[in-house]
Amino acid sequence: MLRLPHHNLATCDGWSRREWMRIGGMALGGLTLPALLAQEAARRTLAAPSAHAATFGKAKSIILIQLLGGPGQHETFDPKPLAPAEVRGPFATIPTSTPGLQVGELMPQIARHTDKLTVLRAMVTDDNAHSSSGYYMLTGVPHVPKNSENATPKFPNLHPGMGAVVRHLQPTVGGIPSCVHLPDYIYNDGRITWPGQDGGWLGRAADPWLLVCDPSADDFKIPDLALPEDVAQQRFQGRRGLREQLESTLAEVERRRVPDGFDEQTRLAYGLLAAPASREAFDLGQESDVQRDAYGRTRFGQSLLLARRLVEAGVRIVQVNWTRLEGKENNGGWDTHKDHNDSMKGWLMPIMDQAVAALFDDLQQRGLLDDTLVAWTGEFGRTPKFNARGGRDHWGKCFSIALGGGGIRGGQVIGESDEHAAYPVSGVVQPEDLTATLFHALGFNPDTELHDPLGRPLPISRGRVMTEFFA
């Protein structure tokens, strides 16, 4: 959750600000001054439109839905009704608003919205591990090596996620961070954090703002966006002034841009506390009971509603992560190694289908859909055949995702899988193509170069902009 930094905050290397003052004349954190200046130049400069100018910057915001565990392609966007029972499963298919397009029967609400969606049926990571395949999907950079389960953020897998890149290039929008993740970070069992969710080699200042929260709770609020009861507004301003006087003594260090994100994070926190518009963006109490019920009174559903409020307030990327459901099989996530069908029918698909459909309804009714791109994704799909426990296992060789809104042409299917939804036949899309396309939609040229800690220029994406996705 959001927190104001303490004055004794250490840097990401574990050094205090006092120690930085003591060594202020030395190279900072191993970074040369030219590298720091190069990063700052990239930070100030938004990319110019590419050759695909007609589709550049079509979206003001992106809502990135990450379904933790990997949703099965067979029960969602790529059912195989003619395949053997051990492949197709027990569920039927249903027609959609797109002529000729069938989806799994467990998503009747989303079926109403396929006229707004581009479905990608040949997404490929070729990686069957949650954390490394997830890293690839979040960053557009393959993990080294692939198939590395319980991978953590460490060299050489420190590429920043999409949201971190946007935060680096455009830190705030109207005083609000340009990228927010909620309602929790993504992790493997044991709270082992996936790489690709933070600023990586861009540094802590580029970290998306993570809100660990449960918007479905009756007493939901973002605690750090409210002043403590004993701190009146006048007293708060006084504290702020005192802090600014103290910080002026650190001017020399600040000119060298110590990469700990301290001041920027603090300024943002003060801005959020002081600005009524910022606090209102997080206030679900302003939504009617009818609207909240439409999304479903679940953590996921209310997180999508909160995401809509945040993009309405100007946030460029809101990433909504599926969180585990306590007491459910497979930890309540999409990693359905056991009792796959019961999990899909019992809670996973009903919760997801209701919330995602409500999001599209809501965005359309508010006139936000043309400016807001919604990406429905996971880290991979599920195996074509069921295992001995009635589950489907990890499968990164071919799976489905979907995009809608934000200039995306609806009612189309890109790519084709084989008769078992096991391998691609045509139209392969890899994560770097996805990130390039999403950056392009937001108005950031994928060729935009950032500089890593060694001063090397690296493009924000090496993928191909999929202009065929757009209307």
C-alpha positions in Angstrom: 0.0 0.0 0.0 1.1 3.6 -0.4 3.3 4.9 2.4 5.1 8.1 3.0 8.8 7.4 3.3 10.5 7.9 6.6 13.5 10.3 6.9 15.9 7.4 7.7 14.9 5.6 4.5 17.8 3.6 3.0 18.4 3.3 -0.6 17.9 0.1 -2.6 21.5 -0.8 -1.8 20.8 -0.5 1.9 22.8 2.7 2.4 21.3 5.6 4.3 21.1 9.2 3.0 23.8 10.2 5.6 26.1 7.7 3.9 25.3 9.1 0.5 26.3 12.6 1.8 29.5 11.2 3.1 30.5 9.7 -0.3 28.8 12.3 -2.4 31.9 13.0 -4.4 32.2 9.4 -5.6 30.4 7.7 -8.5 26.8 7.0 -7.3 25.8 3.4 -7.0 28.2 2.4 -9.8 26.5 4.8 -12.3 28.5 7.3 -14.2 27.3 10.8 -14.5 26.8 10.5 -18.3 24.6 7.4 -17.7 22.5 9.4 -15.2 22.2 12.3 -17.6 21.2 9.9 -20.4 18.5 8.4 -18.3 17.3 11.8 -17.4 17.1 12.8 -21.0 15.1 9.7 -21.9 12.8 10.5 -19.0 12.0 13.9 -20.2 11.4 13.0 -23.9 8.4 11.2 -25.1 8.9 9.3 -28.3 7.8 10.7 -31.7 5.2 8.8 -33.7 6.5 5.9 -35.8 5.7 5.2 -39.4 2.3 3.8 -38.3 1.1 7.3 -37.3 -2.6 6.6 -38.0 -2.8 4.2 -35.0 -0.2 5.9 -32.8 -1.5 7.0 -29.4 -5.0 5.8 -29.9 -5.3 4.9 -26.2 -5.1 7.3 -23.3 -4.9 4.5 -20.8 -4.5 0.7 -20.5 -6.2 -1.7 -18.0 -4.0 -4.7 -18.0 -5.7 -7.8 -16.5 -3.3 -10.4 -15.3 -5.0 -13.7 -14.5 -2.6 -15.3 -12.1 -1.9 -19.0 -12.8 -2.7 -19.1 -16.5 -6.3 -19.3 -17.8 -7.1 -22.3 -20.0 -7.6 -21.5 -23.7 -10.1 -24.4 -24.2 -12.7 -23.0 -21.8 -12.3 -19.4 -22.9 -11.4 -18.1 -26.3 -10.3 -21.2 -28.2 -12.7 -24.1 -27.5 -12.3 -27.3 -29.5 -15.7 -28.9 -29.6 -14.6 -31.6 -32.2 -11.6 -32.7 -30.2 -11.6 -35.9 -28.0 -13.2 -35.6 -24.6 -9.8 -35.6 -22.9 -9.0 -32.5 -24.7 -12.2 -30.5 -25.2 -13.5 -31.1 -21.6 -17.1 -31.2 -20.5 -18.1 -27.7 -21.4 -20.0 -26.7 -24.6 -19.5 -23.7 -26.7 -21.8 -20.7 -27.2 -22.2 -18.1 -30.0 -21.0 -14.5 -29.5 -21.8 -11.1 -30.8 -19.2 -11.8 -33.5 -20.7 -14.0 -36.3 -18.9 -17.3 -36.5 -17.0 -16.9 -33.3 -17.7 -19.4 -30.5 -16.3 -19.2 -27.0 -16.7 -21.5 -23.9 -20.1 -21.6 -22.3 -18.7 -20.4 -19.0 -18.3 -16.8 -20.3 -21.8 -15.8 -21.5 -21.3 -12.1 -20.4 -18.0 -11.6 -22.3 -19.6 -13.3 -25.3 -21.8 -10.2 -25.5 -18.7 -8.0 -26.0 -16.6 -9.9 -28.6 -17.6 -7.3 -31.2 -15.3 -5.0 -29.2 -12.5 -7.6 -28.9 -9.5 -8.8 -30.9 -8.9 -12.4 -29.8 -5.3 -13.7 -30.2 -5.3 -17.5 -30.4 -1.6 -18.1 -31.1 0.2 -16.3 -28.2 3.5 -18.0 -27.5 6.1 -17.7 -24.7 7.5 -21.3 -25.1 8.0 -21.2 -21.3 6.1 -23.4 -18.9 7.1 -21.7 -15.6 4.9 -19.2 -13.9 7.6 -16.7 -12.9 9.8 -16.8 -16.0 6.9 -16.9 -18.5 5.2 -14.2 -16.5 8.4 -12.1 -16.7 8.3 -12.4 -20.5 4.6 -11.4 -20.7 5.1 -8.4 -18.3 8.3 -7.1 -20.0 8.5 -8.4 -23.5 11.9 -9.8 -22.8 12.5 -13.6 -22.5 13.7 -14.8 -19.1 17.3 -16.2 -19.0 17.0 -19.2 -18.9 13.4 -20.0 -19.7 11.4 -22.5 -17.7 12.8 -21.1 -14.4 10.2 -21.6 -11.7 10.4 -19.4 -8.5 12.6 -17.0 -10.4 13.1 -13.7 -8.5 14.1 -10.2 -9.7 17.8 -10.4 -10.1 20.5 -10.1 -12.8 20.2 -10.7 -15.7 16.4 -10.7 -15.5 15.9 -7.1 -14.3 14.1 -5.6 -17.3 11.5 -3.1 -16.2 7.8 -4.0 -16.7 5.6 -2.0 -19.1 4.2 0.1 -16.3 7.7 1.0 -15.0 8.8 2.2 -18.5 5.7 4.4 -18.7 6.4 5.8 -15.1 10.0 6.5 -16.2 8.9 8.4 -19.3 5.9 10.0 -17.7 6.1 9.8 -13.9 2.8 11.4 -13.0 -0.5 12.5 -14.6 -2.1 15.4 -12.8 -0.3 14.5 -9.6 -1.2 10.8 -9.7 1.3 8.1 -10.5 1.1 7.2 -14.2 1.1 3.4 -13.3 -0.7 1.7 -10.5 -0.8 -2.1 -9.7 -3.5 -3.6 -7.5 -4.8 -5.3 -5.4 -1.6 -7.2 -4.7 1.7 -8.1 -6.4 2.0 -11.5 -8.3 3.9 -14.2 -6.5 4.4 -18.0 -6.4 3.6 -20.1 -3.3 5.7 -18.8 -0.4 5.2 -15.2 -1.5 8.1 -15.5 -4.0 7.8 -12.4 -6.1 7.9 -12.7 -9.9 10.4 -10.5 -11.7 9.2 -7.9 -14.2 6.8 -6.1 -11.8 9.0 -3.2 -10.8 11.4 -0.7 -12.2 14.2 -3.2 -12.6 17.4 -1.5 -13.9 15.5 1.8 -14.2 15.6 2.0 -10.4 13.0 2.5 -7.7 11.7 5.8 -8.9 10.2 3.9 -11.9 8.3 1.3 -9.7 4.6 1.2 -10.3 2.6 2.2 -7.3 1.4 -1.0 -5.7 -1.9 -0.8 -3.7 -2.2 -3.9 -1.5 -5.9 -3.7 -0.7 -9.3 -5.3 -0.8 -11.7 -2.9 -2.5 -14.6 -5.4 -1.8 -14.2 -4.9 2.0 -17.1 -2.9 3.7 -14.6 -0.6 5.3 -12.3 -0.2 2.2 -10.1 2.8 2.0 -6.6 3.5 1.0 -5.2 4.4 4.5 -2.2 6.4 3.3 -4.4 8.6 1.2 -6.0 10.0 4.3 -4.3 12.1 6.9 -4.0 10.6 10.4 -6.8 11.8 12.7 -4.4 13.8 14.8 -2.9 15.7 11.9 -5.0 18.7 10.7 -4.4 20.1 7.2 -2.6 23.2 8.6 -0.3 21.0 10.7 0.3 18.7 7.7 1.4 21.7 5.6 3.7 22.8 8.4 5.3 19.4 8.5 5.7 19.5 4.8 7.4 22.9 5.0 9.8 21.7 7.7 10.7 18.7 5.7 11.4 20.8 2.6 13.8 23.0 4.7 15.6 19.9 5.9 15.8 18.5 2.4 17.5 21.7 1.1 20.7 20.6 2.9 20.9 17.6 0.6 21.0 19.7 -2.6 24.4 18.4 -3.7 23.2 14.8 -3.5 20.0 15.6 -5.2 21.8 17.3 -8.1 23.5 13.9 -8.6 20.2 12.1 -8.8 20.7 9.4 -6.2 18.7 6.5 -7.6 16.7 5.6 -4.6 13.4 7.3 -5.6 13.1 9.0 -2.2 12.1 12.5 -3.2 9.9 11.7 -6.1 8.0 9.1 -4.1 7.6 11.6 -1.2 6.4 14.4 -3.5 3.8 12.0 -5.0 2.7 10.9 -1.6 2.3 14.6 -0.5 0.4 15.3 -3.7 -2.0 12.5 -3.2 -2.6 13.5 0.4 -3.2 17.1 -0.5 -5.3 16.8 -3.7 -9.0 16.1 -3.3 -9.2 14.9 -6.9 -6.6 12.3 -6.2 -8.4 11.0 -3.1 -11.7 11.0 -4.9 -10.2 8.6 -7.6 -9.9 6.0 -4.9 -13.2 6.5 -3.3 -15.5 3.6 -4.3 -18.1 5.1 -2.0 -19.0 7.4 -4.9 -20.2 4.5 -6.9 -23.8 3.3 -6.7 -24.7 0.0 -5.2 -26.1 -1.0 -8.6 -22.7 -0.3 -10.2 -20.8 -2.1 -7.6 -23.1 -5.1 -7.8 -22.6 -5.2 -11.5 -18.9 -5.9 -11.1 -19.5 -8.4 -8.4 -18.6 -7.8 -4.7 -15.4 -9.7 -5.1 -11.8 -8.5 -4.7 -11.2 -8.9 -8.4 -14.5 -7.3 -9.4 -14.1 -4.3 -7.2 -10.5 -3.9 -8.3 -11.6 -3.6 -11.9 -14.1 -0.9 -10.8 -11.3 0.9 -9.0 -9.2 0.6 -12.2 -12.0 2.3 -14.2 -12.0 5.2 -11.7 -8.2 5.5 -11.9 -8.1 5.6 -15.8 -10.9 8.1 -15.6 -8.6 10.2 -13.4 -5.8 10.0 -15.9 -3.6 7.0 -14.8 -2.0 5.6 -18.0 -1.6 2.0 -16.9 -3.6 0.1 -14.3 -2.6 -3.5 -13.8 -5.2 -5.6 -12.0 -3.8 -8.9 -10.8 -6.0 -11.8 -10.0 -5.5 -12.7 -6.3 -5.9 -16.0 -4.6 -9.2 -17.1 -3.1 -8.8 -18.4 0.4 -10.2 -21.9 1.0 -10.6 -22.7 -2.7 -8.9 -25.5 -4.7 -5.6 -24.6 -6.4 -5.5 -21.6 -3.9 -8.3 -20.0 -5.8 -6.1 -19.1 -8.8 -6.0 -20.2 -12.4 -3.2 -22.7 -11.8 -5.6 -25.6 -12.0 -3.5 -28.7 -11.7 -6.3 -30.4 -9.9 -10.1 -30.4 -10.4 -9.8 -28.0 -13.3 -13.4 -28.2 -14.3 -14.9 -27.7 -10.8 -12.6 -24.7 -10.3 -13.5 -23.2 -13.7 -17.2 -23.6 -13.2 -17.4 -23.0 -9.5 -15.7 -19.6 -9.1 -13.0 -18.7 -11.6 -15.1 -18.2 -14.7 -18.2 -16.7 -13.0 -16.2 -14.1 -11.1 -14.0 -13.2 -14.1 -16.8 -13.2 -16.7 -19.1 -10.9 -14.6 -16.3 -8.4 -13.7 -14.7 -8.1 -17.2 -18.1 -7.8 -18.9 -19.2 -5.1 -16.4 -15.9 -3.2 -17.1 -16.7 -3.1 -20.8 -20.3 -2.0 -20.1 -19.1 0.7 -17.8 -16.4 2.0 -20.1 -18.8 2.1 -23.0 -21.5 3.9 -21.0 -19.1 6.5 -19.8 -17.6 7.2 -23.2 -14.2 5.8 -22.1 -13.9 2.7 -24.3 -12.5 4.5 -27.3 -9.7 5.8 -25.1 -9.1 2.9 -22.8 -7.5 -0.3 -24.0 -8.3 -3.4 -22.0 -5.9 -6.4 -22.2 -7.1 -9.8 -20.9 -3.9 -11.9 -20.3 -2.2 -14.5 -18.2 1.3 -15.9 -18.1 0.5 -18.9 -20.3 -2.4 -21.3 -21.0 -3.1 -24.9 -20.0 -2.2 -28.2 -21.4 -4.3 -29.8 -24.1 -4.9 -32.9 -22.2 -6.1 -33.4 -18.6 -3.7 -35.0 -16.1 -4.5 -37.8 -13.7 -5.9 -35.4 -11.1 -8.4 -33.9 -13.5 -6.3 -30.8 -14.0 -4.6 -29.0 -16.8 -0.9 -28.1 -16.4 1.3 -25.3 -17.6 1.4 -24.6 -21.4 3.3 -21.7 -23.0 3.5 -23.1 -26.5 0.1 -21.7 -27.6 -2.6 -19.9 -25.7 -5.2 -17.1 -26.0 -5.4 -13.5 -24.9 -7.8 -10.7 -25.9 -7.6 -7.0 -26.4 -10.5 -4.5 -26.6 -11.2 -0.7 -26.7 -8.5 1.9 -27.2 -8.7 1.9 -30.9 -8.6 -1.9 -31.2 -10.7 -3.3 -34.1 -13.4 -5.5 -32.6 -14.9 -8.8 -33.8 -11.7 -10.3 -35.1 -9.6 -13.3 -34.4 -5.8 -13.2 -35.0 -4.0 -16.5 -35.3 -5.0 -20.1 -35.3 -4.1 -23.1 -33.2 -4.2 -26.8 -34.2 -7.1 -29.1 -33.5 -6.1 -29.5 -29.9 -5.2 -25.9 -29.1 -1.7 -27.2 -28.5 0.5 -25.5 -31.1 0.1 -22.5 -33.4 -0.8 -22.9 -37.0 -0.7 -19.3 -38.0 -0.5 -15.8 -36.7 2.0 -16.3 -33.9 2.3 -13.3 -31.4 5.1 -13.2 -28.9 5.2 -11.0 -25.8 7.6 -8.4 -27.4 5.0 -7.9 -30.1 2.3 -7.4 -27.5 4.4 -4.8 -25.5 5.4 -3.0 -28.7 1.7 -2.7 -29.7 0.6 -1.5 -26.3 3.4 1.1 -26.1 2.4 2.2 -29.6 -1.3 2.5 -28.5 -0.3 4.7 -25.6 1.8 7.0 -27.8 5.3 5.7 -26.9 7.4 4.6 -29.9 8.8 1.1 -29.2 12.1 2.3 -30.6 12.5 4.8 -27.8 15.8 4.1 -26.1 16.5 4.0 -22.4 19.9 3.6 -20.8 20.7 0.8 -18.5 23.1 1.2 -15.5 26.1 0.6 -17.8 24.9 3.4 -20.1 23.9 1.0 -22.9 20.9 2.2 -25.0 18.1 -0.3 -25.1 14.7 0.1 -26.9 11.6 -0.2 -24.7 10.4 -3.0 -27.0 12.0 -5.1 -29.7 8.7 -6.4 -31.0 6.6 -5.6 -34.0 3.7 -3.2 -33.7 0.6 -5.2 -34.7 -1.2 -2.5 -36.6 -3.7 -5.0 -37.9 -5.2 -5.0 -34.4 -6.5 -1.5 -34.8 -9.5 -0.1 -36.5 
